[in-house]
Protein backbone atom coordinates (compact mmCIF):
# COMPACT_ATOMS: atom_id res chain seq x y z
CA UNK A 1 0.00 0.00 0.00
CA UNK A 2 1.41 3.38 -0.95
CA UNK A 3 1.38 6.60 1.06
CA UNK A 4 -1.55 8.15 -0.83
CA UNK A 5 -3.96 5.26 -0.36
CA UNK A 6 -5.48 6.57 2.90
CA UNK A 7 -6.44 9.79 1.12
CA UNK A 8 -8.26 8.03 -1.74
CA UNK A 9 -9.80 5.01 0.01
CA UNK A 10 -13.16 6.79 0.37
CA UNK A 11 -13.25 7.50 -3.36
CA UNK A 12 -12.33 4.00 -4.53
CA UNK A 13 -14.59 1.87 -2.35
CA UNK A 14 -18.35 2.06 -2.61
CA UNK A 15 -20.17 3.67 0.28
CA UNK A 16 -23.64 4.29 1.61
CA UNK A 17 -24.01 7.78 3.04
CA UNK A 18 -26.88 9.97 4.20
CA UNK A 19 -26.90 11.51 0.71
CA UNK A 20 -27.23 8.11 -0.98
CA UNK A 21 -25.10 5.31 -2.34
CA UNK A 22 -21.69 5.95 -3.91
CA UNK A 23 -20.68 3.15 -6.31
CA UNK A 24 -17.12 1.79 -6.25
CA UNK A 25 -14.55 3.27 -8.63
CA UNK A 26 -13.99 1.67 -12.02
CA UNK A 27 -10.31 1.20 -12.83
CA UNK A 28 -8.78 0.35 -16.23
CA UNK A 29 -5.16 -0.77 -16.24
CA UNK A 30 -3.14 -0.90 -19.44
CA UNK A 31 -0.27 -3.36 -19.20
CA UNK A 32 -0.04 -6.58 -17.25
CA UNK A 33 3.59 -6.52 -16.23
CA UNK A 34 4.78 -6.46 -12.65
CA UNK A 35 3.48 -2.95 -11.97
CA UNK A 36 0.19 -3.56 -13.80
CA UNK A 37 -0.55 -6.72 -11.85
CA UNK A 38 0.36 -4.97 -8.61
CA UNK A 39 -2.08 -2.20 -9.54
CA UNK A 40 -4.81 -4.77 -10.26
CA UNK A 41 -4.32 -6.39 -6.87
CA UNK A 42 -4.18 -3.10 -4.97
CA UNK A 43 -7.23 -1.58 -6.64
CA UNK A 44 -9.23 -4.80 -6.23
CA UNK A 45 -8.29 -5.05 -2.54
CA UNK A 46 -9.51 -1.49 -2.09
CA UNK A 47 -12.90 -2.43 -3.52
CA UNK A 48 -12.66 -1.05 -7.06
CA UNK A 49 -14.07 -2.72 -10.16
CA UNK A 50 -10.92 -3.55 -12.12
CA UNK A 51 -10.44 -4.21 -15.82
CA UNK A 52 -7.04 -4.71 -17.44
CA UNK A 53 -5.53 -5.12 -20.90
CA UNK A 54 -2.22 -6.42 -22.17
CA UNK A 55 -1.01 -7.42 -25.63
CA UNK A 56 0.01 -10.81 -24.24
CA UNK A 57 -2.95 -13.19 -23.91
CA UNK A 58 -1.07 -15.18 -21.25
CA UNK A 59 -1.64 -12.33 -18.78
CA UNK A 60 -5.40 -13.04 -18.78
CA UNK A 61 -5.09 -15.83 -16.22
CA UNK A 62 -2.98 -13.68 -13.89
CA UNK A 63 -5.37 -10.72 -14.04
CA UNK A 64 -8.37 -12.95 -13.35
CA UNK A 65 -6.59 -14.68 -10.46
CA UNK A 66 -6.22 -11.26 -8.81
CA UNK A 67 -9.94 -10.54 -9.18
CA UNK A 68 -9.80 -8.35 -12.27
CA UNK A 69 -11.52 -8.70 -15.62
CA UNK A 70 -9.24 -9.11 -18.65
CA UNK A 71 -10.33 -7.26 -21.77
CA UNK A 72 -9.42 -8.74 -25.13
CA UNK A 73 -9.17 -6.42 -28.11
CA UNK A 74 -8.85 -7.59 -31.68
CA UNK A 75 -7.07 -4.91 -33.68
CA UNK A 76 -7.59 -6.81 -36.93
CA UNK A 77 -11.38 -6.80 -36.52
CA UNK A 78 -11.31 -3.06 -35.72
CA UNK A 79 -9.22 -2.34 -38.84
CA UNK A 80 -11.61 -4.36 -41.01
CA UNK A 81 -14.66 -2.61 -39.51
CA UNK A 82 -13.13 0.77 -40.35
CA UNK A 83 -12.04 -0.27 -43.88
CA UNK A 84 -8.37 0.11 -43.02
CA UNK A 85 -7.30 -3.43 -43.84
Biotite code that builds the C-alpha atoms (Angstrom):
import biotite.structure as struc

atoms = struc.array([
    struc.Atom([0.000, 0.000, 0.000], chain_id="A", res_id=1, res_name="UNK", atom_name="CA", element="C"),
    struc.Atom([1.415, 3.378, -0.947], chain_id="A", res_id=2, res_name="UNK", atom_name="CA", element="C"),
    struc.Atom([1.385, 6.597, 1.063], chain_id="A", res_id=3, res_name="UNK", atom_name="CA", element="C"),
    struc.Atom([-1.546, 8.154, -0.828], chain_id="A", res_id=4, res_name="UNK", atom_name="CA", element="C"),
    struc.Atom([-3.956, 5.256, -0.362], chain_id="A", res_id=5, res_name="UNK", atom_name="CA", element="C"),
    struc.Atom([-5.483, 6.570, 2.901], chain_id="A", res_id=6, res_name="UNK", atom_name="CA", element="C"),
    struc.Atom([-6.441, 9.789, 1.117], chain_id="A", res_id=7, res_name="UNK", atom_name="CA", element="C"),
    struc.Atom([-8.261, 8.029, -1.739], chain_id="A", res_id=8, res_name="UNK", atom_name="CA", element="C"),
    struc.Atom([-9.803, 5.009, 0.010], chain_id="A", res_id=9, res_name="UNK", atom_name="CA", element="C"),
    struc.Atom([-13.156, 6.790, 0.370], chain_id="A", res_id=10, res_name="UNK", atom_name="CA", element="C"),
    struc.Atom([-13.254, 7.501, -3.363], chain_id="A", res_id=11, res_name="UNK", atom_name="CA", element="C"),
    struc.Atom([-12.332, 3.997, -4.526], chain_id="A", res_id=12, res_name="UNK", atom_name="CA", element="C"),
    struc.Atom([-14.594, 1.869, -2.348], chain_id="A", res_id=13, res_name="UNK", atom_name="CA", element="C"),
    struc.Atom([-18.349, 2.056, -2.608], chain_id="A", res_id=14, res_name="UNK", atom_name="CA", element="C"),
    struc.Atom([-20.170, 3.674, 0.276], chain_id="A", res_id=15, res_name="UNK", atom_name="CA", element="C"),
    struc.Atom([-23.642, 4.289, 1.609], chain_id="A", res_id=16, res_name="UNK", atom_name="CA", element="C"),
    struc.Atom([-24.011, 7.779, 3.039], chain_id="A", res_id=17, res_name="UNK", atom_name="CA", element="C"),
    struc.Atom([-26.876, 9.973, 4.199], chain_id="A", res_id=18, res_name="UNK", atom_name="CA", element="C"),
    struc.Atom([-26.898, 11.508, 0.715], chain_id="A", res_id=19, res_name="UNK", atom_name="CA", element="C"),
    struc.Atom([-27.229, 8.108, -0.975], chain_id="A", res_id=20, res_name="UNK", atom_name="CA", element="C"),
    struc.Atom([-25.104, 5.310, -2.339], chain_id="A", res_id=21, res_name="UNK", atom_name="CA", element="C"),
    struc.Atom([-21.695, 5.954, -3.909], chain_id="A", res_id=22, res_name="UNK", atom_name="CA", element="C"),
    struc.Atom([-20.682, 3.152, -6.305], chain_id="A", res_id=23, res_name="UNK", atom_name="CA", element="C"),
    struc.Atom([-17.118, 1.787, -6.246], chain_id="A", res_id=24, res_name="UNK", atom_name="CA", element="C"),
    struc.Atom([-14.553, 3.275, -8.635], chain_id="A", res_id=25, res_name="UNK", atom_name="CA", element="C"),
    struc.Atom([-13.993, 1.669, -12.021], chain_id="A", res_id=26, res_name="UNK", atom_name="CA", element="C"),
    struc.Atom([-10.308, 1.202, -12.831], chain_id="A", res_id=27, res_name="UNK", atom_name="CA", element="C"),
    struc.Atom([-8.784, 0.354, -16.226], chain_id="A", res_id=28, res_name="UNK", atom_name="CA", element="C"),
    struc.Atom([-5.160, -0.770, -16.239], chain_id="A", res_id=29, res_name="UNK", atom_name="CA", element="C"),
    struc.Atom([-3.137, -0.902, -19.435], chain_id="A", res_id=30, res_name="UNK", atom_name="CA", element="C"),
    struc.Atom([-0.273, -3.363, -19.199], chain_id="A", res_id=31, res_name="UNK", atom_name="CA", element="C"),
    struc.Atom([-0.037, -6.584, -17.250], chain_id="A", res_id=32, res_name="UNK", atom_name="CA", element="C"),
    struc.Atom([3.593, -6.521, -16.226], chain_id="A", res_id=33, res_name="UNK", atom_name="CA", element="C"),
    struc.Atom([4.784, -6.465, -12.651], chain_id="A", res_id=34, res_name="UNK", atom_name="CA", element="C"),
    struc.Atom([3.481, -2.946, -11.966], chain_id="A", res_id=35, res_name="UNK", atom_name="CA", element="C"),
    struc.Atom([0.195, -3.558, -13.796], chain_id="A", res_id=36, res_name="UNK", atom_name="CA", element="C"),
    struc.Atom([-0.546, -6.723, -11.853], chain_id="A", res_id=37, res_name="UNK", atom_name="CA", element="C"),
    struc.Atom([0.358, -4.968, -8.609], chain_id="A", res_id=38, res_name="UNK", atom_name="CA", element="C"),
    struc.Atom([-2.085, -2.202, -9.543], chain_id="A", res_id=39, res_name="UNK", atom_name="CA", element="C"),
    struc.Atom([-4.813, -4.771, -10.262], chain_id="A", res_id=40, res_name="UNK", atom_name="CA", element="C"),
    struc.Atom([-4.317, -6.389, -6.865], chain_id="A", res_id=41, res_name="UNK", atom_name="CA", element="C"),
    struc.Atom([-4.179, -3.105, -4.971], chain_id="A", res_id=42, res_name="UNK", atom_name="CA", element="C"),
    struc.Atom([-7.233, -1.582, -6.644], chain_id="A", res_id=43, res_name="UNK", atom_name="CA", element="C"),
    struc.Atom([-9.227, -4.804, -6.229], chain_id="A", res_id=44, res_name="UNK", atom_name="CA", element="C"),
    struc.Atom([-8.293, -5.051, -2.545], chain_id="A", res_id=45, res_name="UNK", atom_name="CA", element="C"),
    struc.Atom([-9.509, -1.486, -2.087], chain_id="A", res_id=46, res_name="UNK", atom_name="CA", element="C"),
    struc.Atom([-12.903, -2.431, -3.525], chain_id="A", res_id=47, res_name="UNK", atom_name="CA", element="C"),
    struc.Atom([-12.657, -1.054, -7.061], chain_id="A", res_id=48, res_name="UNK", atom_name="CA", element="C"),
    struc.Atom([-14.072, -2.719, -10.160], chain_id="A", res_id=49, res_name="UNK", atom_name="CA", element="C"),
    struc.Atom([-10.918, -3.549, -12.121], chain_id="A", res_id=50, res_name="UNK", atom_name="CA", element="C"),
    struc.Atom([-10.439, -4.210, -15.821], chain_id="A", res_id=51, res_name="UNK", atom_name="CA", element="C"),
    struc.Atom([-7.035, -4.708, -17.439], chain_id="A", res_id=52, res_name="UNK", atom_name="CA", element="C"),
    struc.Atom([-5.532, -5.118, -20.898], chain_id="A", res_id=53, res_name="UNK", atom_name="CA", element="C"),
    struc.Atom([-2.222, -6.422, -22.173], chain_id="A", res_id=54, res_name="UNK", atom_name="CA", element="C"),
    struc.Atom([-1.013, -7.422, -25.627], chain_id="A", res_id=55, res_name="UNK", atom_name="CA", element="C"),
    struc.Atom([0.012, -10.809, -24.239], chain_id="A", res_id=56, res_name="UNK", atom_name="CA", element="C"),
    struc.Atom([-2.954, -13.191, -23.913], chain_id="A", res_id=57, res_name="UNK", atom_name="CA", element="C"),
    struc.Atom([-1.070, -15.177, -21.249], chain_id="A", res_id=58, res_name="UNK", atom_name="CA", element="C"),
    struc.Atom([-1.645, -12.330, -18.775], chain_id="A", res_id=59, res_name="UNK", atom_name="CA", element="C"),
    struc.Atom([-5.402, -13.042, -18.777], chain_id="A", res_id=60, res_name="UNK", atom_name="CA", element="C"),
    struc.Atom([-5.095, -15.833, -16.216], chain_id="A", res_id=61, res_name="UNK", atom_name="CA", element="C"),
    struc.Atom([-2.981, -13.683, -13.891], chain_id="A", res_id=62, res_name="UNK", atom_name="CA", element="C"),
    struc.Atom([-5.373, -10.716, -14.040], chain_id="A", res_id=63, res_name="UNK", atom_name="CA", element="C"),
    struc.Atom([-8.371, -12.953, -13.349], chain_id="A", res_id=64, res_name="UNK", atom_name="CA", element="C"),
    struc.Atom([-6.588, -14.678, -10.456], chain_id="A", res_id=65, res_name="UNK", atom_name="CA", element="C"),
    struc.Atom([-6.221, -11.259, -8.808], chain_id="A", res_id=66, res_name="UNK", atom_name="CA", element="C"),
    struc.Atom([-9.937, -10.544, -9.176], chain_id="A", res_id=67, res_name="UNK", atom_name="CA", element="C"),
    struc.Atom([-9.799, -8.352, -12.267], chain_id="A", res_id=68, res_name="UNK", atom_name="CA", element="C"),
    struc.Atom([-11.519, -8.702, -15.622], chain_id="A", res_id=69, res_name="UNK", atom_name="CA", element="C"),
    struc.Atom([-9.241, -9.114, -18.650], chain_id="A", res_id=70, res_name="UNK", atom_name="CA", element="C"),
    struc.Atom([-10.330, -7.258, -21.772], chain_id="A", res_id=71, res_name="UNK", atom_name="CA", element="C"),
    struc.Atom([-9.418, -8.738, -25.130], chain_id="A", res_id=72, res_name="UNK", atom_name="CA", element="C"),
    struc.Atom([-9.172, -6.415, -28.106], chain_id="A", res_id=73, res_name="UNK", atom_name="CA", element="C"),
    struc.Atom([-8.846, -7.593, -31.677], chain_id="A", res_id=74, res_name="UNK", atom_name="CA", element="C"),
    struc.Atom([-7.073, -4.909, -33.683], chain_id="A", res_id=75, res_name="UNK", atom_name="CA", element="C"),
    struc.Atom([-7.587, -6.807, -36.934], chain_id="A", res_id=76, res_name="UNK", atom_name="CA", element="C"),
    struc.Atom([-11.384, -6.797, -36.522], chain_id="A", res_id=77, res_name="UNK", atom_name="CA", element="C"),
    struc.Atom([-11.309, -3.063, -35.724], chain_id="A", res_id=78, res_name="UNK", atom_name="CA", element="C"),
    struc.Atom([-9.224, -2.345, -38.839], chain_id="A", res_id=79, res_name="UNK", atom_name="CA", element="C"),
    struc.Atom([-11.613, -4.361, -41.010], chain_id="A", res_id=80, res_name="UNK", atom_name="CA", element="C"),
    struc.Atom([-14.659, -2.614, -39.512], chain_id="A", res_id=81, res_name="UNK", atom_name="CA", element="C"),
    struc.Atom([-13.132, 0.769, -40.353], chain_id="A", res_id=82, res_name="UNK", atom_name="CA", element="C"),
    struc.Atom([-12.040, -0.272, -43.880], chain_id="A", res_id=83, res_name="UNK", atom_name="CA", element="C"),
    struc.Atom([-8.366, 0.113, -43.016], chain_id="A", res_id=84, res_name="UNK", atom_name="CA", element="C"),
    struc.Atom([-7.302, -3.430, -43.837], chain_id="A", res_id=85, res_name="UNK", atom_name="CA", element="C"),
])
